[in-house]
Amino acid sequence: MTFSDIPSVPVGPFAVADLTRHDLVRTIVARGSGADQPVVAYALHVGGLNARRDPEFVGSMERADVIYADGGSVVLAARAAGARSIERAPTTDIGWDLLHELRATRGRRPTVALIGGPEGLAERAAAALEAGADVSVVLTAHGYVEDWEPIVEKVRKVSPDMLVVGLGAPREMLWVDRWRAQLPPSIVLTCGGWFGYLAGEEQRAPRLLRRAGLEWIARLAQAPTRLGPRYVRGLWSTLVVTVDARRKRRSR
C-alpha cells in the first residue's frame, strides 16, 4: 500500500492532497481495503497552520498517509501553490462520507470506534452516528485518560473499520503518531470537534457560509473566547503561508 501517487501541493511544511472531496473519500476507503496497517488521514486547518513551527507536530503530519484541506485557509494556500482539483473537505462532512463509502464498498454495516472529548461526549456522538448512518459503534472512550494502554488494547481487539480520534489539534495527531504501531488496520481519522456537532452541542454554520469556506465565522460566534486568538493567529499564518507558496511556485 502506498499513498505516494496521490497528487499533493506544499502548504507550509505540509503536503496537502490535491483532490476533490469525492476523490479524497474514495481514495482513503480504497487504500484501507485489505490494508495490513492503519491508514491515517489528518485534517489541516488554521490550527495546524498555526503549529507549523512545532517540529513534533510537523513530524507527525509528515508520517500521515494523507493530509486533506479541512479549512478554507488551506484551500487558498494550496491554490496559490498550484493545486488544480483541491476542495475544502471539512471533517464534519467527510466523516459521514467515509462511513457511507465504507458501507457501499464493503457491503455491510461498518464498525466505528470513537475516542475523545469529556466523559459522555463520545457516547452521545455514537448515538447520533448510529441514528444517522448504517453503522455500529463498537467502542467509545473519553479523551482525559492517564493510561492509554488499556484503551488501545481494546481498539486492537474490536478492530473497527474506522477509528475517529477527537482530541483537538495538534494533540490528536500526536496521539495517533504515538500509538500507531499498536493500532489495528483501520482507517484512522482525526476529527477535532466533530463529536460536539454530532451530539448537538455545537451548531454548523448556515449552508451559504459553508459553501463560501467561511464556516469559521459561525464557529467564532459560538466560542469567541476560545477561538478568537486562534483565528487571529490563523489569519496571519494563512497570509504568510499563501504568500510563500505563491513565491515558491513562481520560482519553479
Protein Blocks (a to p, Z undefined) as FASTA:
>chain_A
ZZklpccddehjbccddddfklmmmmmmmmmgopabdcddddddfklmmmmmmmklmmmm
mmpmbdcdfbfklmmmmmmnopakbccddfklmmmmmmmmmmmmnopacddddeedjehk
lmmmmmmmmmmpccddfbdcdfbdfblmlmmmmmmmnopabdcddebpaklmmmmmmmmm
mpccdddddehjmmmmmnopaccddfklmmnopmmmmmmmmmmmlmmmmmmmmmmmmmmm
mmmmmmmmmmZZ
